[in-house]
């Protein structure tokens, strides 16, 4: 623990040696790099996520439409199985008696077919053909009196059948002789003609976008149903059309029990519009955050770094001009610091001035003292000089035997000697003595 604290303290000491402005620029540069990198990464993630959700959504719509169509086809197949297993239909095809056939047609076949049409209103025609392919019974819209080819062994769905301006598709149902539980030989065929609106309604409301399209193609690659804007229908069953695939996302699959292909075509620009929309939202968000960060850095620079730099420059200038003061531009913490700095400088100048005055007074007192001492020395020197002078005169008077002058000189010499000694007042007798 102590080692960790020591290392942390060392780190703080190293960081403390870095200039604040340098650290600020480094933090700004790192923030910009992280900001740009984060924007790129989030845009890439958003693009990938939107693309995945877009594709999953389109695929889900396609599978729902495909499942709905297969369910409806299965219902038609169930109707076909019911017709195949209907003994009355089998009896009708096998009877040779015209009267019996006519009775069965009126009493059994037509009512049964009418009930089927009532259940499925999209069924336009139910026709029966004998083993030779000739029409023997028909309800609804007339289709053909002879079928050139008959199906072999399985229920088949035709491609587009155009009758006038109406569009249909057909179901060919092979019919066999039923003898109790055994099936023996082919006895005819049932053909059901269904309005194409039956398939068209299944695709209604399933388009993911307004400019996408659903296309149902028959086994001969002919368009049976098309929902949405016109798409390139030249695409084949494998979906290999490079020019088309570059501008469209294709979802293609077959319809079970049929030779049909269902194709969902969605223009990629819709995806790009969604991506662009997400990127715009993401970009606007980052621009707002970037502006806030930029404002934060500008505020830090304007309120902290710039005042610190100005204070540093001011201190360098103050060394040359002691009377200068820092300009207070704001009343925040840095402004308060500048005010306190100016007040401190004022206090320093006042203390300096008082100190100089005190020194000047001390020097003046010392000067006066020295002057007094000098005057005292001078006052001492003058009497001593006079004392010596009178002593010289006395000596000369004694040398030349002039006693009167010698006495006068001696008296004056004692007087000046007394002044030099400074013993205060004495009597004339003591001085003369």
C-alpha positions as CSV (number, residue, x, y, z in Angstrom):
1,X,0.0,0.0,0.0
2,X,2.8,2.4,0.9
3,X,4.6,1.5,-2.4
4,X,1.4,2.4,-4.3
5,X,1.1,5.7,-2.5
6,X,4.7,6.4,-3.3
7,X,4.2,5.7,-7.0
8,X,1.1,7.8,-7.0
9,X,2.9,10.7,-5.4
10,X,5.7,10.4,-7.9
11,X,3.2,10.4,-10.7
12,X,1.5,13.5,-9.3
13,X,4.9,15.2,-8.9
14,X,5.7,14.4,-12.6
15,X,2.3,15.8,-13.7
16,X,2.8,18.8,-11.5
17,X,6.0,19.7,-13.5
18,X,4.0,19.9,-16.8
19,X,2.9,23.4,-17.8
20,X,-0.8,23.9,-17.4
21,X,-1.2,25.3,-20.9
22,X,0.7,22.3,-22.4
23,X,-1.5,19.9,-20.5
24,X,-4.6,21.8,-21.7
25,X,-3.6,21.5,-25.3
26,X,-2.9,17.7,-24.9
27,X,-6.2,17.2,-23.3
28,X,-7.9,19.2,-26.0
29,X,-6.2,17.1,-28.8
30,X,-7.0,13.8,-27.1
31,X,-10.6,14.8,-26.6
32,X,-10.9,15.7,-30.3
33,X,-9.4,12.4,-31.3
34,X,-11.6,10.4,-29.0
35,X,-14.6,12.5,-30.2
36,X,-13.9,11.8,-33.9
37,X,-13.1,8.2,-33.2
38,X,-16.3,7.7,-31.2
39,X,-18.3,9.4,-33.9
40,X,-16.9,7.1,-36.6
41,X,-17.3,3.9,-34.5
42,X,-20.9,4.8,-33.5
43,X,-21.8,5.6,-37.1
44,X,-20.4,2.3,-38.2
45,X,-22.2,0.4,-35.5
46,X,-25.4,2.3,-36.2
47,X,-25.0,1.6,-39.9
48,X,-24.4,-2.1,-39.3
49,X,-27.3,-2.3,-36.8
50,X,-29.8,-0.5,-39.0
51,X,-28.8,-2.6,-42.0
52,X,-29.2,-5.8,-40.0
53,X,-32.6,-4.8,-38.7
54,X,-33.6,-3.6,-42.1
55,X,-32.7,-6.9,-43.7
56,X,-34.3,-8.9,-40.9
57,X,-37.5,-6.8,-41.1
58,X,-37.7,-7.3,-44.9
59,X,-37.0,-11.0,-44.6
60,X,-39.7,-11.3,-42.0
61,X,-42.2,-9.6,-44.2
62,X,-41.2,-11.9,-47.1
63,X,-41.5,-15.1,-45.0
64,X,-44.9,-14.0,-43.7
65,X,-46.2,-13.3,-47.3
66,X,-44.7,-16.7,-48.4
67,X,-46.2,-18.5,-45.5
68,X,-49.6,-16.9,-46.1
69,X,-49.5,-17.8,-49.8
70,X,-48.5,-21.4,-49.0
71,X,-51.3,-21.7,-46.5
72,X,-53.8,-20.5,-49.1
73,X,-52.4,-22.9,-51.7
74,X,-52.8,-25.7,-49.1
75,X,-56.4,-24.7,-48.7
76,X,-56.9,-25.0,-52.5
77,X,-55.1,-28.4,-52.4
78,X,-57.5,-29.5,-49.7
79,X,-60.4,-28.6,-51.9
80,X,-58.8,-30.5,-54.8
81,X,-58.3,-33.6,-52.6
82,X,-62.0,-33.4,-51.7
83,X,-62.9,-33.3,-55.3
84,X,-60.5,-36.2,-56.1
85,X,-62.1,-38.3,-53.3
86,X,-65.7,-37.4,-54.2
87,X,-67.5,-40.7,-55.3
88,X,-70.3,-38.7,-56.9
89,X,-67.8,-37.0,-59.2
90,X,-66.3,-40.4,-59.9
91,X,-69.7,-41.8,-60.7
92,X,-70.6,-38.9,-62.9
93,X,-67.5,-39.4,-65.1
94,X,-67.9,-43.1,-65.3
95,X,-71.6,-43.3,-66.1
96,X,-72.6,-43.8,-69.7
97,X,-76.2,-43.0,-69.3
98,X,-77.0,-39.5,-70.5
99,X,-80.1,-39.2,-68.3
100,X,-78.2,-40.4,-65.2
101,X,-75.3,-38.0,-66.0
102,X,-77.8,-35.1,-66.4
103,X,-79.4,-36.0,-63.1
104,X,-76.1,-36.1,-61.3
105,X,-75.1,-32.9,-62.9
106,X,-78.2,-31.0,-61.7
107,X,-78.6,-32.7,-58.4
108,X,-75.1,-33.3,-57.2
109,X,-72.3,-31.8,-59.3
110,X,-73.5,-28.3,-59.7
111,X,-74.7,-27.8,-56.1
112,X,-71.5,-29.2,-54.8
113,X,-69.4,-27.0,-57.1
114,X,-71.5,-24.0,-56.2
115,X,-71.0,-24.6,-52.5
116,X,-67.2,-24.7,-53.1
117,X,-67.5,-21.4,-55.0
118,X,-69.5,-20.0,-52.1
119,X,-66.7,-21.0,-49.7
120,X,-64.0,-19.5,-52.0
121,X,-65.5,-16.6,-53.8
122,X,-62.3,-16.2,-55.9
123,X,-63.0,-19.5,-57.7
124,X,-64.5,-18.4,-61.0
125,X,-64.8,-21.8,-62.7
126,X,-64.9,-25.5,-61.9
127,X,-64.7,-27.7,-65.0
128,X,-64.8,-31.5,-65.4
129,X,-63.1,-33.3,-68.3
130,X,-63.4,-36.9,-69.2
131,X,-60.5,-39.2,-69.8
132,X,-60.2,-37.9,-73.4
133,X,-59.9,-34.3,-72.2
134,X,-63.4,-33.2,-73.3
135,X,-65.5,-30.9,-71.2
136,X,-68.4,-32.7,-69.5
137,X,-69.4,-30.2,-66.8
138,X,-68.8,-26.5,-66.1
139,X,-69.9,-23.9,-63.6
140,X,-69.0,-20.3,-63.8
141,X,-66.8,-18.6,-66.5
142,X,-66.2,-20.8,-69.5
143,X,-62.6,-21.8,-70.0
144,X,-61.9,-24.5,-72.6
145,X,-64.0,-27.3,-74.0
146,X,-61.0,-29.5,-74.6
147,X,-57.8,-29.8,-72.6
148,X,-54.9,-30.6,-75.0
149,X,-52.8,-32.2,-72.2
150,X,-53.8,-33.8,-69.0
151,X,-51.8,-33.8,-65.8
152,X,-50.0,-37.0,-64.7
153,X,-50.4,-38.1,-61.2
154,X,-50.3,-34.9,-59.2
155,X,-52.2,-31.7,-58.6
156,X,-50.5,-28.9,-60.6
157,X,-50.9,-25.1,-60.5
158,X,-50.7,-23.2,-63.8
159,X,-49.1,-19.8,-64.4
160,X,-51.0,-16.7,-65.6
161,X,-54.1,-17.3,-67.6
162,X,-55.4,-14.3,-69.4
163,X,-59.1,-14.3,-70.4
164,X,-60.0,-10.9,-71.9
165,X,-58.9,-8.3,-69.4
166,X,-59.1,-10.6,-66.5
167,X,-56.2,-12.6,-65.0
168,X,-56.5,-16.0,-63.6
169,X,-54.5,-19.1,-62.5
170,X,-55.6,-22.7,-62.6
171,X,-55.5,-25.9,-60.7
172,X,-55.4,-29.2,-62.6
173,X,-56.7,-32.1,-60.6
174,X,-56.3,-35.6,-61.9
175,X,-59.3,-37.9,-61.2
176,X,-59.2,-41.6,-60.9
177,X,-61.7,-44.5,-60.7
178,X,-62.5,-45.3,-57.1
179,X,-63.6,-48.7,-56.3
180,X,-64.2,-49.0,-52.6
181,X,-60.7,-48.3,-51.2
182,X,-58.9,-49.0,-54.4
183,X,-57.9,-46.5,-57.1
184,X,-58.0,-47.9,-60.6
185,X,-57.1,-46.0,-63.8
186,X,-57.5,-42.4,-64.9
187,X,-61.1,-41.3,-65.5
188,X,-60.8,-37.6,-66.1
189,X,-59.6,-34.2,-64.8
190,X,-61.0,-31.3,-62.8
191,X,-59.8,-27.8,-63.6
192,X,-60.4,-24.9,-61.2
193,X,-60.0,-21.4,-62.5
194,X,-59.2,-18.9,-59.8
195,X,-59.2,-15.1,-60.1
196,X,-55.7,-13.7,-59.6
197,X,-57.1,-11.2,-57.1
198,X,-57.0,-14.1,-54.7
199,X,-53.2,-14.1,-54.7
200,X,-53.0,-10.3,-55.1
201,X,-54.9,-9.7,-51.9
202,X,-52.5,-11.8,-49.9
203,X,-49.7,-9.4,-50.7
204,X,-51.7,-6.3,-49.9
205,X,-50.2,-4.2,-47.1
206,X,-47.1,-6.3,-46.9
207,X,-44.7,-3.9,-48.7
208,X,-42.0,-2.6,-46.4
209,X,-41.7,0.7,-48.3
210,X,-43.8,2.6,-50.8
211,X,-41.2,2.0,-53.6
212,X,-40.6,-1.7,-53.0
213,X,-42.5,-4.5,-54.8
214,X,-43.7,-8.0,-54.5
215,X,-43.6,-10.1,-57.7
216,X,-45.1,-13.6,-58.1
217,X,-43.7,-15.5,-61.1
218,X,-45.0,-18.6,-62.7
219,X,-43.0,-21.6,-63.9
220,X,-42.5,-19.9,-67.3
221,X,-41.0,-16.8,-65.6
222,X,-44.1,-14.9,-66.4
223,X,-45.3,-12.3,-63.9
224,X,-48.6,-13.4,-62.3
225,X,-48.9,-10.8,-59.5
226,X,-47.1,-7.5,-58.9
227,X,-47.5,-5.3,-55.9
228,X,-45.8,-2.0,-55.6
229,X,-43.7,0.1,-58.1
230,X,-42.5,-1.6,-61.2
231,X,-39.3,-3.6,-60.7
232,X,-37.0,-5.3,-63.1
233,X,-38.9,-8.4,-64.0
234,X,-36.0,-9.8,-66.0
235,X,-34.5,-11.3,-62.9
236,X,-34.4,-15.1,-63.1
237,X,-35.1,-17.7,-60.5
238,X,-31.6,-17.6,-59.1
239,X,-31.7,-13.8,-58.7
240,X,-28.5,-13.3,-60.8
241,X,-28.8,-9.9,-62.2
242,X,-25.8,-7.8,-61.1
243,X,-27.1,-4.4,-62.2
244,X,-30.4,-5.1,-60.4
245,X,-28.8,-6.5,-57.3
246,X,-26.6,-3.4,-56.9
247,X,-29.7,-1.1,-56.5
248,X,-32.1,-3.6,-54.9
249,X,-32.2,-6.1,-52.0
250,X,-33.8,-9.3,-53.3
251,X,-35.6,-11.8,-51.2
252,X,-36.7,-14.8,-53.3
253,X,-38.3,-18.2,-52.5
254,X,-40.5,-20.8,-54.1
255,X,-44.1,-21.5,-53.1
256,X,-44.5,-25.1,-52.0
257,X,-46.6,-27.5,-54.2
258,X,-46.3,-25.0,-57.1
259,X,-43.7,-24.0,-59.6
260,X,-44.0,-20.3,-58.6
261,X,-41.4,-17.9,-57.2
262,X,-42.2,-15.1,-54.9
263,X,-39.8,-12.2,-55.1
264,X,-39.6,-9.2,-52.7
265,X,-37.6,-6.3,-54.2
266,X,-36.6,-3.4,-51.9
267,X,-34.5,-0.5,-53.2
268,X,-31.3,0.0,-51.2
269,X,-31.7,3.7,-51.2
270,X,-34.4,3.3,-48.6
271,X,-31.9,1.6,-46.4
272,X,-29.5,4.5,-47.1
273,X,-32.2,7.0,-46.3
274,X,-32.8,5.3,-42.9
275,X,-29.0,5.2,-42.4
276,X,-28.6,8.8,-43.4
277,X,-31.5,9.7,-41.0
278,X,-29.8,7.8,-38.2
279,X,-26.4,9.3,-39.1
280,X,-27.9,12.8,-39.2
281,X,-29.4,12.3,-35.7
282,X,-26.1,10.8,-34.6
283,X,-24.2,13.6,-36.2
284,X,-26.5,16.3,-34.7
285,X,-26.1,14.8,-31.3
286,X,-22.3,14.7,-31.7
287,X,-22.2,18.2,-33.0
288,X,-24.2,19.4,-30.0
289,X,-21.9,17.5,-27.7
290,X,-18.9,18.8,-29.6
291,X,-20.1,22.4,-29.3
292,X,-20.6,21.9,-25.6
293,X,-17.1,20.5,-25.2
294,X,-15.7,23.3,-27.4
295,X,-17.6,25.8,-25.3
296,X,-16.2,24.1,-22.1
297,X,-12.6,24.3,-23.4
298,X,-13.1,27.9,-24.5
299,X,-14.6,28.9,-21.1
300,X,-11.7,27.1,-19.4
301,X,-9.2,29.0,-21.6
302,X,-10.9,32.3,-21.2
303,X,-11.6,32.1,-17.5
304,X,-8.5,30.3,-16.2
305,X,-5.7,29.9,-18.7
306,X,-5.8,33.3,-20.3
307,X,-5.9,35.2,-16.9
308,X,-3.0,33.0,-15.7
309,X,-1.0,33.9,-18.8
310,X,-1.9,37.6,-18.4
311,X,-0.8,37.4,-14.7
312,X,2.5,35.8,-15.7
313,X,3.2,38.5,-18.3
314,X,2.2,41.2,-15.8
315,X,4.6,39.9,-13.2
316,X,7.4,40.1,-15.9
317,X,6.4,43.6,-16.7
318,X,6.0,44.5,-13.0
319,X,9.7,43.8,-12.5
320,X,10.4,46.7,-14.9
321,X,7.6,49.1,-13.8
322,X,6.7,48.9,-10.1
323,X,3.9,51.3,-10.5
324,X,1.9,49.1,-12.9
325,X,-1.2,47.3,-11.8
326,X,-3.1,44.4,-13.4
327,X,-6.3,45.1,-15.2
328,X,-9.3,43.4,-13.6
329,X,-11.6,42.2,-16.4
330,X,-14.0,40.0,-14.5
331,X,-15.3,39.5,-11.0
332,X,-14.9,35.7,-10.9
333,X,-12.2,33.8,-9.0
334,X,-9.5,34.9,-11.4
335,X,-10.7,38.5,-11.2
336,X,-10.7,38.2,-7.4
337,X,-7.2,36.9,-7.6
338,X,-6.1,39.9,-9.7
339,X,-7.8,42.3,-7.2
340,X,-5.9,40.6,-4.3
341,X,-2.7,40.7,-6.3
342,X,-3.1,44.5,-6.9
343,X,-4.0,45.0,-3.2
344,X,-0.9,43.0,-2.2
345,X,1.3,45.1,-4.5
346,X,-0.2,48.2,-3.0
347,X,0.6,46.9,0.5
348,X,4.1,46.1,-0.6
349,X,4.6,49.6,-2.0
350,X,3.2,51.2,1.1
351,X,5.4,49.0,3.4
352,X,8.4,49.8,1.1
353,X,7.7,53.5,1.4
354,X,7.3,53.3,5.1
355,X,10.5,51.3,5.4
356,X,12.3,53.9,3.3
357,X,10.9,56.7,5.5
358,X,12.0,54.9,8.6
359,X,15.5,54.4,7.2
360,X,15.6,58.0,6.2
361,X,14.6,59.1,9.7
362,X,17.3,56.8,11.2
363,X,19.9,58.2,8.9
364,X,18.8,61.7,9.7
365,X,19.1,61.0,13.4
366,X,22.5,59.5,12.9
367,X,23.5,62.5,10.8
368,X,22.4,64.9,13.5
369,X,24.2,62.8,16.1
370,X,27.4,62.9,14.1
371,X,27.0,66.6,13.6
372,X,26.6,67.1,17.3
373,X,29.6,65.0,18.0
374,X,31.6,66.9,15.4
375,X,30.5,70.2,16.9
376,X,31.4,68.9,20.3
377,X,34.8,67.8,19.1
378,X,35.2,71.1,17.4
379,X,34.3,72.9,20.7
380,X,36.8,70.8,22.5
381,X,39.5,71.4,20.0
382,X,39.3,75.2,20.1
383,X,39.9,75.7,23.9
384,X,42.7,73.1,23.8
385,X,44.3,75.0,21.0
386,X,44.0,78.3,22.9
387,X,45.4,76.5,26.1
388,X,48.4,75.4,24.2
389,X,48.9,78.8,22.6
390,X,48.8,80.5,26.0
391,X,51.2,77.9,27.4
392,X,53.6,78.7,24.6
393,X,53.3,82.5,25.3
394,X,53.9,81.8,29.0
395,X,56.9,79.7,28.2
396,X,58.3,82.5,26.0
397,X,57.6,85.1,28.8
398,X,59.5,83.0,31.3
399,X,62.3,82.6,28.8
400,X,62.6,86.3,28.3
401,X,61.9,87.0,32.0
402,X,58.6,88.9,31.6
403,X,56.7,87.6,34.7
404,X,53.6,89.7,34.3
405,X,52.9,88.3,30.8
406,X,53.7,84.8,32.1
407,X,51.1,85.1,34.9
408,X,48.4,86.4,32.6
409,X,49.1,83.6,30.1
410,X,49.0,81.0,32.8
411,X,45.6,82.3,34.0
412,X,44.1,82.2,30.5
413,X,45.6,78.7,29.9
414,X,43.9,77.4,33.1
415,X,40.6,78.8,32.0
416,X,40.7,77.1,28.6
417,X,42.0,73.9,30.2
418,X,39.0,73.9,32.5
419,X,36.6,74.3,29.5
420,X,38.3,71.3,27.8
421,X,37.9,69.1,30.9
422,X,34.3,70.1,31.2
423,X,34.0,69.8,35.0
424,X,31.2,72.3,35.3
425,X,31.3,75.5,37.3
426,X,34.3,76.4,39.6
427,X,35.2,79.4,41.6
428,X,37.5,82.0,40.3
429,X,39.9,81.2,43.1
430,X,40.1,77.6,41.9
431,X,40.5,78.7,38.3
432,X,43.1,81.3,39.3
433,X,44.7,79.1,41.9
